[in-house]
Amino acid sequence: MDDLDRRLINRLQLGLPLVRQPWQVLAAELGCSSSELLDRLHELLVDGVLTRFGPMFDLDRLGGAFTLAALAVPEARFETIAELLGDLPEVAHNYRREHTWNMWFVLACASEQAISETLLRIERLTGLVPLNLPKEETYHVGLYFPV
């Protein structure tokens, strides 16, 4: 990772400009071409330096629903179940925690009913009962990790 990669990652954490050509604006800010900037972003994703790049939507305001959930997964099945969850379109992401409930994931669905149905489907697919942790209050935490 060179200086441009670091500056790109730092700048992307602040959001994209809301203009017709955001890549041109960012490229001008960073002193490169928009094609170079997009190539760098693609390489950072392919190399796994960045795991996700995309918009964040407030599902509540759009009429949807989401929840945090967890599974207590036997270690021998962890990778298999992680892949299974990763293949479900409703699963925004999943990750390991050092706890009895060792696999945590976020579900994003069109409705509360769809959340319930998805949790039941996960139970049927895995044989494990998910712990559902719906949000009680919304907090906005602006994280910034300078590289």
For each residue, the residues with C-beta under 8 A, 3 or more apart:
1: 5 6 44 49 147
2: 5 6
3: 6 7
4: 7 8 30 32 36 40
5: 1 2 8 9 40 44 49 147
6: 1 2 3 9 10 147
7: 3 4 10 11 30
8: 4 5 11 12 26 30 37 40 41 44
9: 5 6 12 13 44 49 50 147
10: 6 7 13 14 146 147
11: 7 8 14 26 29 30
12: 8 9 15 16 26 41 53
13: 9 10 143 144 145
14: 10 11 144
15: 12
16: 12 22 26
17: 22 25 26
18: 22
19: 22 25
20:
21: 24 25 34
22: 16 17 18 19 25 26
23: 26 27 34 37 38
24: 21 27 28 34
25: 17 19 21 22 28 29
26: 8 11 12 16 17 22 23 29 30 34 37
27: 23 24 30 31 32 33 34 36 37
28: 24 25 31
29: 11 25 26
30: 4 7 8 11 26 27 37
31: 27 28
32: 4 27 36 37 40
33: 27 36 37
34: 21 23 24 26 27 37 38
35: 38 39
36: 4 27 32 33 39 40
37: 8 23 26 27 30 32 33 34 40 41
38: 23 34 35 41 42
39: 35 36 42 43
40: 4 5 8 32 36 37 43 44
41: 8 12 37 38 44 45 50 53
42: 38 39 45 46
43: 39 40 46 47
44: 1 5 8 9 40 41 47 49 50
45: 41 42 48 49 50 51 53
46: 42 43
47: 43 44
48: 45 51
49: 1 5 9 44 45
50: 9 41 44 45 53
51: 45 48
52: 93
53: 12 41 45 50
54:
55:
56:
57: 62
58: 61 62
59: 62 63 64 65 66 108
60: 63 64 65 138
61: 58
62: 57 58 59
63: 59 60 110 111
64: 59 60 108 109 110 111
65: 59 60 108 109 110 111 112 114 115
66: 59 92 106 107 108 109 115 135
67: 106 107 115 132 133 134 135
68: 104 105 106 133 134 135
69: 104 105 106 107 119 122 130 131 132 133
70: 97 101 102 103 104 105 130 131 133
71: 81 101 102 103 105 122 126 128 130 131
72: 100 101 102 103 128 131
73: 77 78 81 102 103 126 128
74: 77 78
75: 78
76:
77: 73 74 80 81 126
78: 73 74 75 81 82 96 102 103
79: 82 83
80: 77 83 84
81: 71 73 77 78 84 85 103 126 128
82: 78 79 85 86 94 96 103
83: 79 80 86 87
84: 80 81 87 88 125 126
85: 81 82 88 91 94 103 105 122
86: 82 83 91 94
87: 83 84
88: 84 85 91 118 121 122
89:
90: 107 108 109 114 118
91: 85 86 88 94 105 106 107
92: 66 105 106 107 108
93: 52 105 106
94: 82 85 86 91 103 104 105 106
95: 103 104 105
96: 78 82 102 103 104
97: 70 101 102 103 104
98: 102
99: 102
100: 72
101: 70 71 72 97 104 131
102: 70 71 72 73 78 96 97 98 99
103: 70 71 72 73 78 81 82 85 94 95 96 97
104: 68 69 70 94 95 96 97 101
105: 68 69 70 71 85 91 92 93 94 95
106: 66 67 68 69 91 92 93 94
107: 66 67 69 90 91 92 115 118 119
108: 59 64 65 66 90 92
109: 64 65 66 90 112 114 115 118
110: 63 64 65 114
111: 63 64 65 114 115
112: 65 109 115 116
113: 116 117
114: 65 90 109 110 111 117 118
115: 65 66 67 107 109 111 112 118 119 132 134
116: 112 113 119 120
117: 113 114 120 121
118: 88 90 107 109 114 115 121 122
119: 69 107 115 116 122 123 130 132
120: 116 117 123 124
121: 88 117 118 124 125
122: 69 71 85 88 118 119 125 126 128 130
123: 119 120 126 127 128 129 130
124: 120 121 127
125: 84 121 122
126: 71 73 77 81 84 122 123
127: 123 124
128: 71 72 73 81 122 123
129: 123
130: 69 70 71 119 122 123
131: 69 70 71 72 101
132: 67 69 115 119
133: 67 68 69 70
134: 67 68 115
135: 66 67 68 138
136:
137:
138: 60 135
139:
140:
141:
142:
143: 13
144: 13 14
145: 13
146: 10
147: 1 5 6 9 10
